[in-house]
Amino acid sequence: MELNDFIMNFADQFDETDASVFDKDTRFRDLDEWSSLVAMSLIAFVKTSFNKVVTGKEIRSCDTVEDLYKLVLSK
């Protein structure tokens, strides 16, 4: 999955935040909608799309969407 596709799928995990807000430099944990529920959705998205496991701790270590993308690819 390319970065742009990852960003679009990542944005789908947020119900109330417009997809246009997201790019590779988006600091997703600073978004008003960010919550543990969204984090759980991201964990499920990564498992379903990449068959890889990321933890909440690993997500917290990422600052931007691109950081998370690189984390997933590194697994």
C-alpha positions in Angstrom: 0.0 0.0 0.0 1.4 3.4 -1.0 1.5 6.3 1.5 -1.4 8.1 -0.2 -3.6 5.1 0.0 -2.6 4.6 3.6 -3.6 8.2 4.4 -7.0 7.8 2.8 -7.6 4.6 4.8 -6.2 6.1 7.9 -8.6 9.1 7.5 -11.5 6.6 7.3 -10.9 5.7 10.9 -12.1 9.2 12.0 -15.8 9.7 11.8 -16.0 13.5 12.4 -12.8 14.8 10.9 -12.8 15.7 7.3 -10.4 13.6 5.2 -8.9 16.8 3.7 -7.3 17.4 7.1 -5.0 14.4 6.6 -1.7 14.3 4.9 1.7 12.7 5.7 2.5 15.4 8.2 -0.7 15.4 10.1 -0.1 15.1 13.9 -3.1 12.8 14.4 -2.9 12.6 18.2 -3.5 16.4 18.3 -6.9 16.1 16.5 -9.9 16.7 18.6 -11.4 13.4 17.6 -8.4 11.4 18.7 -9.3 8.9 21.4 -8.6 5.4 22.6 -11.5 4.2 20.4 -9.8 5.6 17.3 -6.6 4.0 18.3 -8.3 0.7 18.6 -9.8 1.3 15.1 -6.3 1.9 13.8 -5.0 -1.3 15.3 -7.8 -3.2 13.6 -7.1 -1.4 10.3 -3.5 -2.3 10.4 -4.3 -5.9 11.3 -6.9 -6.2 8.5 -5.0 -4.4 5.8 -1.4 -5.5 6.5 -1.8 -8.6 8.7 0.5 -6.9 11.2 0.1 -6.0 14.8 0.8 -2.5 16.2 0.3 -1.7 19.9 -1.1 1.4 21.6 2.4 2.1 22.9 3.8 2.0 19.3 1.0 4.3 18.1 1.8 6.8 20.9 5.4 6.8 19.7 4.4 8.1 16.3 3.9 11.8 15.8 2.6 11.9 12.2 0.6 9.8 9.9 3.8 9.1 7.9 5.6 7.9 11.1 2.8 5.4 11.6 3.0 4.3 8.0 6.8 3.7 8.4 6.2 1.8 11.6 3.7 -0.5 9.9 6.1 -1.1 7.0 8.9 -1.9 9.3 7.1 -4.8 10.9 
